[in-house]
């Protein structure tokens, strides 16, 4: 496939520049061919779904995956856990060592989190120092152990910043299990996880607080979604 004559020539240059800035090489093969262009598009799509600093999923990718998981839980009844994580006292790092050090801390935390999860789990950076993890098929009996493993891994991973100085970093974690067999919403699930994160921070930080699935109440909105026939139109 040839590049259309009316296509502005700088667009390809800009696309290749974006790839270079992210540390990726241009697609292999002959530029302008259909295979080359398709690979370029695929690489750009993948790039648009990832956080530029850490390389993990970005907020947009997280939101898409969360909506998909909500639907899967409603259909299958399998358990799923959402973790909301926040780097403790992150502003102090920026104030004392500078924003470059803050970037190093964020990257180190992202790497530590990735090392502790399964390939099927999604780790995302959803804000400045905020992360979220979607863990499909994670029973409540294992949720606490998973979250504690993440917390300890970060706690025991010193980050070397200015002038080779190592600093200790901790995270607070809140988590909520998706109501099984209930058609919830991403917003409600996030709110539940955030409530537990606020508890962990209020209790002193560097803690894990999970909402037990046994007492996970179905909200009024979730009940409406459950009994609203329009919510199940895709089953017809």
Secondary structure, DSSP 4 states (H G I P E B T S, - for coil): -PPPTTS-THHHHHHHHHHHHTT-PPPSS-TTSHHHHHHHHHHHHHHHTB-TTT-SB-HHHHHHHHHHHHHHHHHH---EEEEEEEETTHHHHHHHH-HHHHHHHHHHHHHHHHHTS-TTSEEEE-SSSEEEEEEET--HHHHHHHHHHHHHHHHT--EE-GGG-EE---EEEEEEEPPTT----HHHHHHHHHHHHHHHHHTTSS-EEEE-GGG-PPPHHHHHHHH-GGGGGGG-
